[in-house]
Amino acid sequence: MDGHFRDDFVKHPGALKQHPALVLNADYRPLSYFPLSLWPWQDAVKAAWLDRVDIVAEYDQIVRSPSMQIKIPSVVVLKDYVKPQKGVAFTRFNLFLRDEFCCQYCGAKGDLTFDHVIPRAAGGVTSWQNVVAACSPCNLRKGCKSLRNSGLRLRRAPRAPEAEELRNRGRKFPPNHLHESWMDFLYWDAELDA
Ligand SMILES: [Zn+2]
């Protein structure tokens, strides 16, 4: 289900610009931190209408249909708890997230690509343990050399992340726009941890 929201977010970013609703799991934690679980207002209104969510906070704006009128929800909570996924899919996005969008050789943040630590030409496989985020200059410098011969060093040994670990990483990357009514449900626990 997590994936479904992520896909929506990626496919229809425009729909979220106006009055998106923050979607909370039944435990009042965001369904996903990164990308933050948001629904276009149309979906939030529909889910409320179908009684699948409770409305926690609202925008001032009202939408009307012939049979009803409703304030646009700004925060909704699912009535049925969605179990967080245990496993983490090996995707480009999740790999960047594991590496916190930093080159794993020099720490640079821009111009990121992927690097096979053991080069593919030397039998290196495409896996959590052998692929890291790398900036173009480091990628070029490493080329098809082994780690030792490249003179580069990994900042940490690559491995498959735990789902919880990846969720926590996601909290470090809030979206550009955060509605004030969402604040009560975001980052509070992160502050307590600090
Ligand atoms: Zn680099």
Boltz pocket constraint, residues with backbone or C-beta under 6 A from the ligand:
constraints:
  - pocket:
      binder: B
      contacts: [[A, 103], [A, 104], [A, 105], [A, 106], [A, 107], [A, 108], [A, 134], [A, 135], [A, 136], [A, 137], [A, 138], [A, 139]]
      max_distance: 6.0
